[in-house]
Amino acid sequence: MPRFGINARGLVTQTTQNAVRRGLAPLSGGNGSEILSFASGNASGTTPDGQAQGPMLHFQVEELQETEYTTQSNSVISRNTAPTHAISIYLPNELSVSYSTQYEEMSMGAVLGAADEGALAGVGAAASKLMDNAGRMVGSAVGLDGLQDLRNANQGKAFNPQMELLFKSVNFRQFTFNFKFHPANQGEADHILRIQKRFKYHMHPELEGAFFKYPDLFSVTYRAGSSGGEDYYHKFGKMVLTDMTINYAGTGVASQFKNGAPVETDMSLTFKEVEFLTKDRINQGY
């Protein structure tokens, strides 16, 4: 027997494998908050009281209260936050991390040529050499070859720009989590809706007069449950939710139960860290 009725196309829906379970509990450090948990029935199982077990992603929502900046090497000294709501969801099918840094290509020919000239003829000659080389490179870039370039071409030569890669910065890491929710009854469908509203609410700013109050931050942690194994996964820095996509036709067809709830809801969340990585943080497990 179907647990949730008949969809809009008249097809009987069977009990789904991914069950959504709810557990409400006070959150340490938060006032009037709740913990919402979703678990995959096959992957991790659920206890009768709804408390999820097994591997989970835990999203702790934190209200940003104050940020202290400095002109030192690390631009942010601290971010004062207060925990509010928390959400735990089963591990998605794709769970990966990417690291990237920024380098810039720069021609060292003009600089090095000026340095060589300066060693022999002083600063004045170095400046002249620098201007000459720079002008020649600019002229070549716009198609205005000088006599020296023509002479080099006649000899089958080309100016060596002596390119180098100069380190610029570290890119902020970005994470995308994709979840599929299959409600087995109306209570689970309502719970999915609550989760969606929570993420939408906390990713948007609050309007205070002529200013926006910053959206909330997220502290994401991997929780392995009783099996352990957290050390095999990377840590997350504090993040903001930048993109959220909800697909109400996850089955490929906009199928609904008799009360209008979608048979499957797909939710995609994209987070970006607000803290850059250094060797010290890598050694800490990030």
C-alpha positions, -999 to 999 in steps of 0.1 A, spaced: 0 0 0 13 35 -8 21 55 23 14 89 8 -15 85 -17 -16 89 -55 4 115 -75 -11 139 -101 -7 114 -129 -26 88 -111 4 66 -104 6 48 -71 38 58 -53 57 32 -33 76 38 0 108 54 -11 143 42 -1 155 76 11 135 83 42 134 117 58 134 117 96 131 146 120 147 152 154 141 183 174 165 191 202 179 223 219 211 234 203 240 242 227 247 279 226 216 288 207 184 302 220 151 288 207 168 269 180 163 234 166 182 207 149 167 192 117 181 159 105 177 140 73 191 106 68 193 81 40 175 49 50 199 26 31 231 44 38 230 51 74 197 40 89 176 59 114 166 52 150 129 50 159 130 84 176 142 100 144 178 108 155 200 101 125 230 78 127 259 72 104 278 97 81 262 131 79 270 167 69 262 190 97 253 227 89 256 250 119 240 284 111 258 313 127 245 349 128 273 373 120 275 400 147 309 418 142 340 414 120 374 429 131 398 438 103 435 446 103 461 458 79 484 429 89 491 398 68 457 383 76 430 409 68 404 394 92 413 391 129 381 376 140 344 371 133 320 372 162 291 349 156 262 334 175 248 299 166 212 297 157 198 267 138 214 235 128 207 210 100 222 176 94 218 159 61 230 125 47 262 126 27 255 134 -10 266 110 -37 293 134 -48 316 147 -21 348 163 -33 371 192 -25 393 214 -49 423 235 -41 435 263 -64 459 292 -63 464 323 -86 495 330 -106 500 358 -131 521 357 -163 546 386 -165 573 394 -190 606 399 -172 625 409 -203 622 446 -199 629 445 -162 659 422 -164 672 442 -194 670 474 -174 687 458 -145 716 446 -167 719 481 -182 718 497 -149 746 476 -135 769 491 -162 756 525 -169 738 537 -138 702 545 -130 697 569 -159 707 544 -185 686 518 -168 655 539 -170 662 546 -207 667 509 -214 635 501 -195 615 526 -216 631 514 -248 622 477 -241 587 486 -229 581 507 -259 593 480 -282 571 454 -266 541 477 -267 548 486 -303 550 449 -312 517 442 -294 499 468 -316 516 457 -348 541 487 -351 574 469 -355 605 490 -350 637 488 -368 652 465 -342 623 441 -346 627 442 -384 664 435 -380 657 406 -357 631 392 -382 656 394 -410 680 373 -389 652 348 -380 651 359 -344 624 371 -320 625 390 -288 625 367 -257 600 382 -233 614 359 -205 580 351 -191 576 342 -154 547 330 -133 543 353 -102 522 341 -73 493 363 -66 468 348 -42 449 318 -29 414 311 -43 385 307 -18 373 271 -19 338 264 -32 316 234 -25 284 222 -41 262 196 -24 233 179 -42 206 162 -23 175 141 -33 145 140 -10 118 114 -13 90 120 13 72 88 24 44 107 42 30 142 46 51 149 77 83 142 58 72 164 29 65 192 54 99 187 69 116 190 35 98 223 30 111 235 64 147 226 54 144 245 21 130 276 39 158 275 64 186 275 38 168 302 18 162 324 49 198 322 61 214 329 28 196 362 23 203 396 40 181 416 62 172 452 53 180 478 80 172 512 67 194 520 38 218 491 46 218 453 42 226 433 73 250 405 63 235 370 57 243 343 81 275 322 80 276 284 80 300 261 98 299 227 80 314 196 96 315 160 86 302 136 112 309 100 109 287 88 138 297 57 157 319 45 128 344 73 132 367 83 104 364 122 104 402 125 100 400 110 65 380 140 54 389 177 51 377 203 74 355 233 62 362 269 70 333 293 77 312 296 46 284 316 30 257 301 9 260 317 -25 236 296 -47 206 274 -40 186 255 -66 154 236 -59 140 212 -86 105 201 -78 105 176 -107 134 155 -97 120 124 -113 119 141 -147 82 147 -145 64 171 -122 47 143 -102 28 152 -71 10 134 -42 -27 140 -37 -20 169 -14 2 186 -40 36 178 -24 63 168 -50 72 131 -52 109 140 -53 126 173 -45 162 179 -56 182 206 -37 216 219 -48 236 241 -24 268 260 -33 289 274 -5 321 295 -6 346 298 22 353 333 36 387 323 49 418 317 27 441 287 33 477 287 43 502 259 51 492 262 88 456 256 80 464 227 57 483 211 85 452 215 107 432 194 83 415 219 59 
